[in-house]
Amino acid sequence: MDSGNSFRRAALFGSSGGIGAALCSALADRDVEVWAGSRAGLSPDPRCHAFAFDLAREDTIAAAAAAMADTPPDLVIVASGVLTLADGTGPERSYRQIDAEAMDDVFRLNTIGPALVAKHMLPLLPRDRRCVFAALSARVGSITDNRLGGWHSYRASKTALNMLLKNFAIELGRTHKQAVVAGLHPGTVDSALSEPFQSNLPEGQLTAPRDAAANLLAVIEGLTPGDSGGVFDWKGEPVPA
């Protein structure tokens, strides 16, 4: 494993979250030129180039891609997502709690949004060298590893995301022989997303954002084109489909 600076430029969609901000700084530490995207258009690190985007608005994603076209990234990370909606609606514990509008919002942010990022960013990736498109997924998106049920919208949105990543890997692999498309499970990270659910965690299971970023970058560095289409946890182990 090298020092993690094998990439020249990175575009990070979701830089305002705990993991996203930590990834921006970790990449900048490794002398990677970083584009840091958030809804507010503010960078968490002064070394990064800030841009504004909204996962629910394709035009903002297209504009961000156009701004990077002359100096395209070889690493794209989608680090955004939602577990609890802005109005406080949390993951459903029962099918009786399923609400169509809430489910639509979760899929728009966790599945459709990353797909639109892929639509506009995959064409920018270089064909002559290694490149990576990664999106934060979750172990609960695994169908075969589902033992508890519940969290219907969140689970299903991540399962759908994983299928899209597999599709993108197959398609991109036809033209980009050194490309990797992958989902990443960061573990339980001390962030706004996990905060409502931290009280029941066993001691030592919560990871600091800086450590999570280092773990994820180490996983990314170790991925090969043969891994493309898979989902991997923070230790680099495959997550079952």
TIGUZA-148802 format. One record per residue: x, y, z of N, C-alpha, C, O, CB in turn; residue in three letters. Coordinates in pm, whole numbers, plus 50000, padded with zeros to 5 digits. Glycine has a CB too. Layout:
! residues N
PT   n_u   n_v   n_w  ca_u  ca_v  ca_w   c_u   c_v   c_w   o_u   o_v   o_w  cb_u  cb_v  cb_w code
PT     X     Y     Z     X     Y     Z     X     Y     Z     X     Y     Z     X     Y     Z  Ala
...
This chain:
! residues 241
PT   n_u   n_v   n_w  ca_u  ca_v  ca_w   c_u   c_v   c_w   o_u   o_v   o_w  cb_u  cb_v  cb_w code
PT 50084 49881 50000 50000 50000 50000 50088 50124 50000 50180 50136 50081 49905 50001 50122  Met
PT 50058 50217 49907 50139 50337 49903 50083 50443 49996 49996 50414 50078 50149 50390 49761  Asp
PT 50132 50566 49984 50093 50671 50077 49956 50729 50047 49911 50817 50120 50195 50779 50075  Ser
PT 49891 50683 49945 49758 50732 49915 49755 50851 49823 49650 50915 49809 49689 50766 50041  Gly
PT 49866 50884 49758 49869 51000 49669 49883 50958 49523 49945 51030 49445 49983 51093 49707  Asn
PT 49827 50844 49486 49837 50799 49348 49742 50873 49256 49751 50860 49134 49809 50650 49339  Ser
PT 49651 50952 49312 49558 51029 49231 49608 51172 49214 49675 51227 49301 49418 51029 49296  Phe
PT 49574 51231 49101 49614 51368 49073 49506 51467 49120 49536 51566 49186 49640 51387 48923  Arg
PT 49383 51436 49085 49272 51524 49120 49155 51440 49169 49132 51328 49123 49230 51612 48999  Arg
PT 49081 51495 49265 48965 51427 49319 48847 51522 49323 48863 51641 49348 48995 51371 49460  Ala
PT 48728 51468 49298 48604 51544 49313 48521 51475 49419 48491 51356 49408 48525 51554 49177  Ala
PT 48484 51549 49521 48410 51491 49631 48274 51558 49642 48264 51679 49665 48488 51505 49763  Leu
PT 48170 51479 49625 48033 51528 49634 47980 51493 49774 47954 51377 49805 47943 51466 49522  Phe
PT 47965 51597 49857 47921 51576 49994 48029 51611 50093 48056 51534 50186 47879 51433 50013  Gly
PT 48092 51726 50075 48207 51763 50157 48169 51826 50290 48256 51852 50373 48295 51857 50081  Ser
PT 48041 51852 50313 48000 51918 50437 47974 51818 50550 47967 51858 50666 47876 52001 50414  Ser
PT 47960 51690 50517 47939 51588 50620 48068 51551 50689 48177 51590 50645 47876 51464 50559  Gly
PT 48057 51477 50796 48176 51440 50872 48277 51362 50791 48396 51395 50792 48137 51360 50992  Gly
PT 48232 51259 50721 48323 51177 50642 48374 51257 50522 48493 51252 50491 48253 51047 50595  Ile
PT 48285 51329 50455 48325 51405 50338 48430 51510 50370 48528 51524 50296 48206 51471 50277  Gly
PT 48411 51583 50478 48509 51685 50516 48643 51622 50548 48748 51675 50511 48458 51765 50636  Ala
PT 48640 51509 50618 48765 51441 50653 48835 51387 50530 48958 51388 50523 48737 51327 50751  Ala
PT 48758 51340 50433 48818 51291 50308 48885 51404 50232 48994 51387 50176 48712 51224 50220  Leu
PT 48821 51520 50229 48881 51635 50160 49017 51669 50220 49114 51686 50147 48787 51757 50168  Cys
PT 49023 51679 50351 49148 51715 50416 49253 51606 50399 49371 51636 50377 49125 51742 50565  Ser
PT 49211 51481 50409 49307 51371 50395 49366 51368 50255 49486 51341 50239 49239 51237 50426  Ala
PT 49285 51394 50154 49336 51396 50017 49427 51517 49996 49532 51506 49932 49221 51399 49916  Leu
PT 49389 51632 50050 49474 51751 50038 49608 51729 50108 49711 51777 50060 49403 51874 50097  Ala
PT 49607 51657 50219 49731 51624 50290 49826 51545 50200 49948 51550 50217 49701 51544 50417  Asp
PT 49769 51472 50104 49848 51386 50016 49874 51452 49882 49908 51386 49784 49777 51254 49995  Arg
PT 49859 51585 49880 49890 51666 49762 49802 51633 49643 49843 51647 49528 50035 51646 49724  Asp
PT 49679 51589 49671 49581 51571 49565 49503 51701 49550 49462 51761 49650 49486 51451 49597  Val
PT 49482 51744 49428 49398 51861 49404 49253 51820 49422 49206 51727 49356 49422 51920 49261  Glu
PT 49182 51887 49510 49049 51842 49550 48942 51945 49514 48956 52064 49545 49045 51814 49701  Val
PT 48836 51898 49448 48714 51974 49430 48618 51927 49539 48587 51809 49547 48653 51955 49285  Trp
PT 48572 52019 49623 48487 51986 49737 48347 52043 49716 48330 52165 49713 48547 52039 49869  Ala
PT 48249 51956 49701 48114 52000 49670 48017 51984 49786 48018 51883 49856 48063 51925 49553  Gly
PT 47934 52085 49804 47830 52082 49906 47715 52170 49860 47729 52246 49764 47884 52128 50045  Ser
PT 47601 52162 49927 47488 52246 49890 47519 52394 49910 47475 52479 49833 47364 52207 49970  Arg
PT 47595 52424 50014 47628 52564 50043 47742 52616 49956 47762 52737 49948 47665 52579 50189  Ala
PT 47816 52527 49892 47927 52569 49810 48046 52619 49889 48124 52702 49840 47883 52675 49718  Gly
PT 48061 52567 50012 48173 52606 50098 48266 52488 50119 48220 52376 50140 48121 52658 50234  Leu
PT 48395 52512 50113 48492 52405 50132 48526 52389 50280 48541 52488 50351 48620 52434 50051  Ser
PT 48538 52264 50327 48578 52242 50466 48726 52263 50489 48773 52263 50603 48540 52103 50508  Pro
PT 48801 52281 50380 48946 52295 50389 48988 52402 50288 48951 52393 50171 49019 52158 50362  Asp
PT 49065 52503 50330 49101 52611 50237 49186 52566 50120 49201 52639 50023 49174 52718 50312  Pro
PT 49243 52447 50127 49324 52396 50018 49241 52339 49904 49294 52310 49797 49419 52291 50069  Arg
PT 49112 52324 49926 49025 52261 49827 48944 52366 49749 48918 52475 49799 48930 52162 49895  Cys
PT 48906 52330 49627 48823 52415 49543 48676 52386 49574 48630 52273 49554 48854 52393 49391  His
PT 48604 52484 49621 48464 52463 49657 48373 52475 49535 48398 52555 49445 48421 52564 49764  Ala
PT 48267 52394 49533 48162 52411 49434 48029 52373 49499 48024 52296 49595 48190 52324 49306  Phe
PT 47922 52428 49444 47789 52402 49497 47716 52301 49409 47728 52303 49287 47707 52533 49507  Ala
PT 47642 52211 49474 47558 52117 49400 47445 52072 49492 47453 52084 49614 47641 51995 49349  Phe
PT 47341 52021 49430 47226 51968 49504 47190 51835 49440 47160 51829 49321 47104 52069 49502  Asp
PT 47192 51729 49519 47163 51596 49464 47025 51588 49401 47001 51505 49314 47175 51492 49573  Leu
PT 46934 51675 49444 46798 51672 49390 46784 51756 49264 46676 51762 49206 46701 51721 49494  Ala
PT 46893 51821 49220 46887 51906 49101 46999 51865 49005 47116 51894 49028 46898 52057 49139  Arg
PT 46960 51798 48897 47060 51750 48802 47138 51863 48738 47255 51846 48705 46994 51666 48696  Glu
PT 47074 51979 48718 47144 52088 48652 47266 52133 48731 47366 52174 48672 47049 52205 48630  Asp
PT 47260 52125 48865 47375 52166 48946 47488 52064 48935 47606 52101 48939 47334 52182 49093  Thr
PT 47453 51938 48921 47555 51834 48903 47620 51848 48766 47742 51835 48753 47493 51693 48919  Ile
PT 47539 51874 48664 47592 51893 48529 47685 52014 48524 47788 52011 48457 47477 51910 48428  Ala
PT 47648 52121 48594 47731 52241 48597 47864 52214 48666 47968 52264 48622 47658 52355 48667  Ala
PT 47862 52136 48772 47986 52102 48841 48078 52021 48751 48198 52046 48746 47956 52023 48969  Ala
PT 48021 51925 48679 48101 51844 48587 48160 51931 48477 48276 51913 48440 48016 51731 48527  Ala
PT 48082 52023 48425 48131 52111 48319 48248 52197 48368 48341 52223 48293 48019 52200 48268  Ala
PT 48242 52240 48493 48349 52322 48549 48479 52244 48564 48587 52303 48565 48308 52378 48683  Ala
PT 48469 52112 48575 48588 52029 48592 48639 51970 48461 48741 51901 48460 48559 51917 48689  Met
PT 48571 51994 48353 48600 51924 48228 48741 51948 48177 48802 51858 48120 48502 51966 48124  Ala
PT 48794 52067 48198 48928 52098 48147 49038 52037 48233 49148 52012 48184 48947 52248 48138  Asp
PT 49009 52013 48359 49105 51949 48450 49033 51838 48524 49007 51849 48644 49168 52053 48551  Thr
PT 49000 51730 48455 48911 51628 48512 48978 51546 48622 49099 51528 48623 48864 51534 48402  Pro
PT 48898 51498 48716 48950 51416 48824 48975 51273 48780 48917 51227 48682 48855 51417 48942  Pro
PT 49062 51204 48852 49075 51059 48833 49020 50984 48954 49025 50861 48959 49223 51022 48810  Asp
PT 48967 51058 49052 48898 51000 49167 48772 51080 49193 48778 51202 49210 48990 50997 49294  Leu
PT 48658 51012 49195 48530 51075 49228 48470 50998 49344 48457 50876 49339 48433 51078 49104  Val
PT 48433 51070 49449 48371 51007 49565 48239 51076 49594 48233 51198 49608 48465 51013 49690  Ile
PT 48133 50998 49602 48003 51049 49646 47990 51014 49794 47968 50899 49830 47884 50988 49561  Val
PT 48003 51115 49878 48003 51094 50023 47878 51147 50089 47874 51166 50210 48125 51159 50085  Ala
PT 47776 51172 50010 47651 51223 50064 47551 51110 50082 47568 51001 50028 47593 51333 49972  Ser
PT 47448 51136 50159 47345 51037 50183 47261 51077 50302 47293 51173 50372 47407 50898 50206  Gly
PT 47154 51004 50324 47062 51039 50433 47009 50914 50500 46978 50815 50434 46945 51126 50380  Val
PT 46998 50919 50630 46933 50815 50709 46809 50873 50776 46701 50812 50773 47030 50756 50815  Leu
PT 46823 50989 50837 46711 51063 50895 46687 51188 50811 46780 51265 50788 46738 51099 51045  Thr
PT 46565 51209 50767 46534 51323 50683 46537 51453 50762 46534 51453 50885 46398 51304 50617  Leu
PT 46543 51565 50689 46556 51695 50754 46441 51726 50848 46459 51800 50944 46565 51803 50649  Ala
PT 46322 51670 50822 46208 51695 50910 46204 51603 51032 46109 51605 51110 46079 51680 50831  Asp
PT 46310 51521 51047 46317 51432 51162 46266 51292 51136 46276 51206 51223 46242 51489 51274  Gly
PT 46211 51267 51018 46163 51134 50985 46281 51037 50978 46371 51054 50896 46086 51134 50851  Thr
PT 46279 50937 51064 46388 50842 51071 46355 50713 50998 46247 50699 50941 46421 50812 51215  Gly
PT 46449 50618 51000 46425 50491 50931 46308 50414 50992 46291 50411 51114 46551 50405 50935  Pro
PT 46230 50353 50907 46111 50281 50952 46149 50153 51026 46237 50078 50982 46020 50246 50832  Glu
PT 46086 50129 51137 46107 50004 51211 46009 49895 51168 46030 49778 51199 46094 50028 51362  Arg
PT 45904 49933 51097 45802 49838 51054 45748 49881 50919 45754 49998 50882 45688 49828 51157  Ser
PT 45694 49784 50844 45631 49817 50717 45510 49908 50738 45469 49978 50646 45588 49689 50645  Tyr
PT 45454 49908 50858 45339 49994 50888 45377 50143 50885 45289 50228 50872 45282 49959 51025  Arg
PT 45505 50173 50896 45551 50312 50898 45593 50363 50760 45635 50478 50748 45666 50326 50995  Gln
PT 45584 50280 50658 45627 50323 50525 45539 50438 50476 45416 50430 50479 45622 50205 50426  Ile
PT 45605 50544 50431 45538 50661 50378 45596 50690 50240 45718 50701 50225 45555 50784 50474  Asp
PT 45511 50701 50141 45557 50714 50002 45644 50837 49983 45747 50829 49916 45438 50721 49907  Ala
PT 45605 50949 50040 45681 51073 50021 45819 51064 50085 45918 51106 50026 45605 51191 50078  Glu
PT 45824 51010 50207 45952 50994 50275 46042 50897 50200 46162 50920 50187 45930 50946 50420  Ala
PT 45985 50787 50151 46064 50689 50077 46120 50752 49949 46235 50726 49913 45979 50566 50043  Met
PT 46040 50833 49883 46085 50903 49763 46205 50993 49794 46301 50997 49718 45970 50986 49702  Asp
PT 46198 51064 49906 46308 51153 49945 46435 51073 49971 46544 51114 49929 46270 51234 50069  Asp
PT 46423 50961 50040 46540 50880 50071 46604 50825 49944 46726 50829 49929 46502 50764 50165  Val
PT 46522 50775 49853 46577 50722 49727 46639 50833 49643 46740 50812 49576 46467 50650 49647  Phe
PT 46579 50951 49646 46634 51061 49566 46774 51097 49613 46861 51128 49531 46542 51184 49572  Arg
PT 46796 51093 49743 46926 51133 49798 47027 51019 49799 47146 51041 49775 46908 51186 49937  Leu
PT 46982 50898 49826 47075 50786 49841 47100 50707 49713 47202 50639 49702 47025 50693 49945  Asn
PT 47010 50716 49618 47020 50633 49497 47022 50717 49370 47115 50710 49290 46905 50534 49492  Thr
PT 46918 50797 49351 46906 50872 49226 47015 50979 49218 47076 50996 49112 46767 50937 49215  Ile
PT 47040 51050 49327 47143 51152 49327 47280 51099 49288 47341 51152 49195 47152 51216 49462  Gly
PT 47330 50994 49355 47459 50937 49314 47459 50888 49169 47561 50896 49101 47496 50822 49406  Pro
PT 47345 50837 49121 47338 50794 48982 47356 50911 48887 47420 50898 48782 47204 50724 48954  Ala
PT 47300 51026 48923 47317 51144 48839 47460 51197 48844 47511 51247 48744 47219 51254 48882  Leu
PT 47524 51185 48960 47666 51220 48966 47746 51131 48871 47833 51179 48798 47720 51207 49111  Val
PT 47716 51002 48873 47784 50910 48782 47758 50946 48637 47850 50942 48554 47740 50766 48809  Ala
PT 47636 50981 48606 47600 51016 48467 47689 51127 48413 47731 51122 48297 47454 51060 48460  Lys
PT 47719 51225 48495 47794 51342 48448 47944 51333 48476 48022 51400 48409 47739 51465 48512  His
PT 47984 51252 48574 48126 51247 48609 48200 51131 48544 48319 51143 48514 48140 51239 48758  Met
PT 48135 51019 48522 48205 50905 48461 48267 50940 48326 48377 50893 48296 48111 50788 48444  Leu
PT 48200 51021 48241 48263 51054 48113 48392 51135 48125 48469 51141 48030 48166 51131 48029  Pro
PT 48416 51195 48240 48537 51275 48259 48658 51191 48299 48771 51236 48288 48513 51382 48363  Leu
PT 48634 51069 48346 48745 50987 48397 48841 50950 48284 48798 50924 48172 48691 50860 48464  Leu
PT 48972 50949 48313 49072 50918 48210 49066 50773 48166 49035 50684 48245 49213 50950 48262  Pro
PT 49096 50749 48039 49097 50613 47986 49236 50552 47985 49251 50431 47966 49041 50612 47846  Arg
PT 49339 50634 48006 49475 50586 47989 49546 50552 48120 49664 50518 48119 49555 50688 47916  Asp
PT 49476 50561 48232 49538 50528 48360 49429 50490 48461 49309 50497 48432 49623 50648 48412  Arg
PT 49472 50451 48577 49380 50408 48682 49291 50523 48726 49337 50637 48740 49457 50351 48802  Arg
PT 49164 50493 48747 49069 50592 48797 48964 50520 48880 48941 50400 48862 49003 50671 48680  Cys
PT 48900 50594 48971 48805 50533 49064 48683 50621 49079 48693 50743 49095 48872 50508 49201  Val
PT 48567 50559 49074 48441 50622 49113 48388 50543 49231 48361 50423 49218 48337 50627 48994  Phe
PT 48373 50608 49345 48328 50539 49466 48211 50614 49528 48203 50737 49518 48442 50526 49568  Ala
PT 48121 50540 49591 48008 50601 49660 47992 50533 49796 48008 50412 49808 47877 50589 49577  Ala
PT 47960 50613 49895 47938 50556 50028 47810 50473 50026 47703 50523 49992 47931 50666 50135  Leu
PT 47823 50348 50063 47708 50259 50072 47692 50219 50219 47731 50294 50308 47726 50134 49980  Ser
PT 47636 50102 50243 47615 50057 50381 47599 49906 50383 47544 49847 50290 47492 50127 50444  Ala
PT 47645 49845 50490 47630 49700 50503 47483 49660 50507 47447 49550 50464 47702 49651 50628  Arg
PT 47397 49748 50558 47255 49713 50565 47192 49707 50426 47077 49664 50414 47181 49814 50651  Val
PT 47264 49748 50322 47214 49730 50187 47231 49588 50135 47181 49555 50027 47283 49824 50096  Gly
PT 47301 49504 50210 47319 49365 50170 47191 49286 50191 47132 49290 50299 47435 49301 50249  Ser
PT 47147 49215 50088 47028 49131 50100 47059 49004 50179 46983 48966 50268 46973 49094 49960  Ile
PT 47170 48939 50148 47201 48812 50214 47244 48830 50359 47237 48735 50437 47310 48741 50138  Thr
PT 47290 48951 50396 47334 48976 50532 47226 49043 50618 47253 49087 50729 47459 49063 50530  Asp
PT 47105 49049 50565 46995 49114 50636 46931 49016 50733 46860 48923 50693 46890 49169 50537  Asn
PT 46956 49037 50862 46902 48947 50965 46798 49014 51055 46726 48946 51128 47014 48894 51050  Arg
PT 46790 49147 51050 46703 49219 51142 46581 49281 51076 46481 49307 51143 46781 49326 51211  Leu
PT 46586 49305 50944 46477 49372 50877 46469 49518 50918 46562 49573 50977 46345 49302 50906  Gly
PT 46356 49581 50887 46338 49721 50922 46422 49815 50838 46490 49772 50744 46370 49742 51067  Gly
PT 46417 49944 50871 46491 50048 50800 46467 50034 50648 46561 50037 50569 46643 50039 50833  Trp
PT 46341 50019 50611 46308 49976 50476 46361 50069 50367 46426 50023 50273 46159 49964 50463  His
PT 46333 50197 50379 46376 50289 50273 46527 50299 50264 46583 50299 50155 46316 50428 50296  Ser
PT 46593 50306 50379 46738 50319 50380 46803 50193 50323 46890 50202 50236 46790 50345 50522  Tyr
PT 46761 50077 50372 46817 49952 50320 46797 49941 50170 46891 49913 50095 46754 49832 50390  Arg
PT 46673 49962 50126 46641 49943 49985 46714 50044 49897 46756 50011 49786 46491 49955 49963  Ala
PT 46730 50168 49946 46800 50269 49866 46947 50233 49849 47005 50258 49743 46787 50407 49930  Ser
PT 47008 50174 49951 47148 50135 49941 47163 50008 49856 47262 49994 49784 47207 50113 50081  Lys
PT 47066 49918 49865 47069 49800 49778 47060 49841 49632 47132 49789 49547 46955 49703 49814  Thr
PT 46971 49935 49604 46957 49984 49467 47084 50055 49421 47125 50042 49306 46837 50079 49456  Ala
PT 47145 50132 49512 47271 50198 49478 47378 50095 49442 47452 50113 49346 47319 50285 49596  Leu
PT 47384 49988 49519 47485 49884 49492 47465 49822 49354 47562 49792 49285 47480 49776 49599  Asn
PT 47339 49802 49315 47312 49747 49182 47355 49845 49074 47413 49805 48972 47164 49714 49167  Met
PT 47327 49973 49094 47369 50073 48996 47521 50076 48982 47573 50085 48871 47317 50212 49037  Leu
PT 47593 50067 49095 47739 50066 49089 47789 49946 49009 47886 49958 48933 47799 50064 49230  Leu
PT 47724 49833 49026 47761 49714 48947 47737 49740 48799 47821 49707 48715 47680 49589 48994  Lys
PT 47623 49798 48767 47593 49831 48626 47696 49927 48569 47745 49907 48457 47453 49892 48614  Asn
PT 47729 50032 48645 47826 50130 48596 47962 50065 48576 48033 50098 48480 47837 50247 48695  Phe
PT 47999 49975 48665 48129 49907 48653 48137 49827 48523 48240 49829 48455 48152 49814 48773  Ala
PT 48030 49758 48490 48029 49679 48367 48041 49769 48245 48120 49743 48154 47900 49594 48358  Ile
PT 47962 49875 48243 47962 49965 48128 48095 50040 48114 48151 50048 48005 47848 50065 48139  Glu
PT 48144 50094 48226 48269 50171 48220 48387 50081 48184 48481 50125 48118 48295 50241 48353  Leu
PT 48382 49956 48229 48491 49864 48202 48514 49836 48055 48622 49791 48016 48467 49737 48272  Gly
PT 48415 49861 47972 48429 49838 47828 48520 49940 47762 48582 49912 47659 48293 49840 47762  Arg
PT 48528 50059 47821 48608 50166 47761 48725 50211 47849 48822 50267 47799 48520 50284 47732  Thr
PT 48715 50185 47979 48818 50227 48076 48873 50102 48144 48822 50061 48249 48759 50329 48181  His
PT 48974 50043 48086 49022 49913 48133 49084 49917 48271 49093 49814 48338 49121 49858 48035  Lys
PT 49128 50034 48316 49191 50046 48447 49097 50109 48552 49140 50143 48662 49318 50128 48437  Gln
PT 48971 50123 48515 48876 50190 48604 48824 50097 48712 48816 49976 48693 48760 50246 48525  Ala
PT 48788 50156 48826 48725 50086 48936 48602 50165 48977 48609 50286 48999 48823 50067 49057  Val
PT 48489 50097 48987 48366 50153 49044 48331 50070 49166 48323 49948 49156 48248 50155 48939  Val
PT 48311 50133 49280 48290 50056 49402 48203 50130 49503 48199 50253 49505 48423 50021 49465  Ala
PT 48134 50052 49585 48065 50104 49701 48153 50086 49823 48230 49990 49831 47929 50036 49721  Gly
PT 48143 50177 49918 48226 50173 50038 48139 50178 50163 48055 50267 50178 48328 50289 50039  Leu
PT 48159 50083 50253 48091 50084 50382 48190 50134 50486 48285 50063 50519 48036 49941 50420  His
PT 48169 50255 50540 48270 50314 50629 48264 50266 50772 48348 50306 50853 48256 50459 50627  Pro
PT 48167 50182 50806 48145 50150 50946 48059 50257 51009 48005 50343 50939 48278 50135 51021  Gly
PT 48046 50254 51141 47967 50354 51211 48058 50470 51249 48146 50456 51334 47897 50295 51337  Thr
PT 48036 50583 51185 48124 50698 51200 48054 50804 51285 47933 50823 51276 48164 50756 51062  Val
PT 48131 50872 51366 48079 50979 51452 48043 51099 51365 48126 51186 51341 48182 51019 51562  Asp
PT 47919 51101 51317 47873 51205 51225 47727 51235 51253 47663 51169 51335 47893 51161 51077  Ser
PT 47676 51337 51184 47536 51374 51202 47443 51260 51161 47336 51245 51219 47504 51500 51122  Ala
PT 47483 51181 51062 47399 51072 51015 47378 50968 51125 47267 50918 51142 47460 51007 50892  Leu
PT 47483 50934 51198 47474 50828 51297 47437 50876 51437 47405 50796 51524 47603 50755 51304  Ser
PT 47441 51008 51458 47425 51061 51594 47299 51012 51666 47308 50979 51784 47422 51211 51588  Glu
PT 47183 51005 51599 47063 50961 51672 47068 50815 51717 46984 50771 51796 46943 50982 51586  Pro
PT 47166 50738 51667 47168 50594 51693 47294 50550 51767 47323 50430 51775 47156 50518 51564  Phe
PT 47370 50646 51821 47498 50613 51883 47485 50558 52024 47576 50491 52072 47585 50734 51885  Gln
PT 47374 50586 52091 47364 50551 52233 47367 50401 52258 47408 50357 52365 47237 50608 52290  Ser
PT 47324 50323 52161 47319 50177 52180 47441 50105 52126 47445 49982 52125 47195 50122 52115  Asn
PT 47540 50180 52080 47658 50116 52022 47750 50060 52130 47769 50124 52234 47734 50215 51934  Leu
PT 47808 49944 52107 47911 49892 52199 48031 49985 52200 48061 50050 52099 47953 49748 52160  Pro
PT 48099 49991 52312 48216 50076 52324 48322 50036 52220 48349 49918 52201 48275 50069 52466  Glu
PT 48379 50136 52156 48484 50111 52057 48434 50093 51916 48514 50079 51824 48561 49992 52096  Gly
PT 48301 50093 51896 48248 50068 51761 48233 50197 51680 48217 50192 51559 48113 49999 51771  Gln
PT 48240 50312 51747 48224 50439 51679 48359 50490 51631 48454 50498 51708 48158 50543 51772  Leu
PT 48368 50525 51502 48494 50567 51441 48494 50717 51419 48395 50774 51374 48517 50493 51308  Thr
PT 48605 50781 51449 48619 50924 51423 48627 50949 51273 48682 50866 51201 48745 50981 51495  Ala
PT 48572 51060 51225 48574 51087 51080 48713 51082 51019 48730 51030 50909 48513 51222 51053  Pro
PT 48813 51134 51088 48949 51134 51034 48998 50991 51014 49061 50959 50913 49046 51211 51128  Arg
PT 48970 50904 51111 49012 50764 51099 48933 50694 50988 48989 50614 50913 48993 50688 51232  Asp
PT 48804 50725 50978 48722 50666 50873 48774 50705 50735 48779 50621 50645 48576 50708 50887  Ala
PT 48813 50831 50719 48866 50876 50591 48994 50802 50555 49012 50759 50441 48892 51027 50594  Ala
PT 49083 50786 50653 49207 50714 50628 49179 50569 50589 49242 50515 50499 49298 50718 50752  Ala
PT 49082 50507 50657 49045 50369 50625 48993 50358 50482 49033 50269 50407 48940 50317 50723  Asn
PT 48904 50449 50445 48843 50442 50313 48944 50468 50202 48941 50402 50098 48729 50542 50302  Leu
PT 49034 50562 50223 49136 50588 50122 49230 50470 50107 49277 50440 49997 49215 50713 50157  Leu
PT 49259 50402 50217 49342 50281 50209 49272 50173 50128 49335 50103 50049 49376 50228 50349  Ala
PT 49141 50160 50147 49064 50063 50069 49066 50099 49921 49090 50014 49836 48919 50054 50119  Val
PT 49042 50226 49892 49042 50272 49753 49175 50244 49687 49179 50199 49572 49009 50420 49746  Ile
PT 49283 50271 49758 49417 50249 49700 49440 50101 49668 49514 50068 49576 49525 50299 49797  Glu
PT 49376 50014 49744 49399 49871 49723 49310 49805 49620 49331 49689 49585 49383 49800 49851  Gly
PT 49209 49876 49571 49116 49817 49476 49179 49806 49337 49257 49892 49295 48988 49900 49470  Leu
PT 49143 49700 49267 49190 49676 49131 49070 49669 49037 48956 49658 49084 49273 49545 49124  Thr
PT 49091 49676 48906 48979 49662 48813 48899 49533 48834 48780 49528 48804 49029 49667 48670  Pro
PT 48964 49431 48886 48892 49307 48915 48792 49321 49028 48702 49238 49041 48988 49200 48947  Gly
PT 48808 49424 49111 48715 49450 49221 48598 49537 49179 48503 49554 49254 48788 49515 49336  Asp
PT 48604 49592 49058 48504 49688 49015 48364 49627 49018 48342 49515 48974 48537 49739 48874  Ser
PT 48272 49706 49072 48134 49660 49085 48100 49606 49222 47984 49579 49251 48107 49556 48985  Gly
PT 48200 49591 49308 48177 49538 49441 48157 49646 49545 48175 49765 49520 48291 49451 49481  Gly
PT 48118 49601 49664 48104 49688 49780 48200 49637 49887 48206 49516 49912 47956 49693 49834  Val
PT 48274 49726 49949 48380 49687 50041 48368 49766 50171 48334 49884 50170 48519 49708 49978  Phe
PT 48396 49698 50283 48388 49768 50410 48520 49840 50439 48613 49835 50360 48354 49670 50524  Asp
PT 48525 49906 50554 48640 49990 50588 48770 49913 50607 48878 49971 50612 48610 50067 50712  Trp
PT 48758 49780 50617 48878 49696 50628 48918 49641 50491 49021 49574 50480 48853 49580 50725  Lys
PT 48840 49669 50389 48869 49617 50256 48804 49484 50227 48829 49425 50122 49016 49604 50239  Gly
PT 48720 49436 50320 48652 49308 50299 48524 49327 50217 48452 49424 50237 48619 49243 50434  Glu
PT 48496 49236 50125 48375 49248 50043 48249 49239 50131 48241 49158 50223 48373 49140 49934  Pro
PT 48152 49323 50098 48020 49316 50163 47932 49228 50076 47921 49254 49956 47958 49459 50183  Val
PT 47867 49126 50133 47784 49037 50051 47673 49112 49980 47619 49210 50032 47724 48927 50137  Pro
PT 47640 49066 49861 47532 49130 49784 47396 49097 49843 47294 49142 49791 47538 49086 49637  Ala
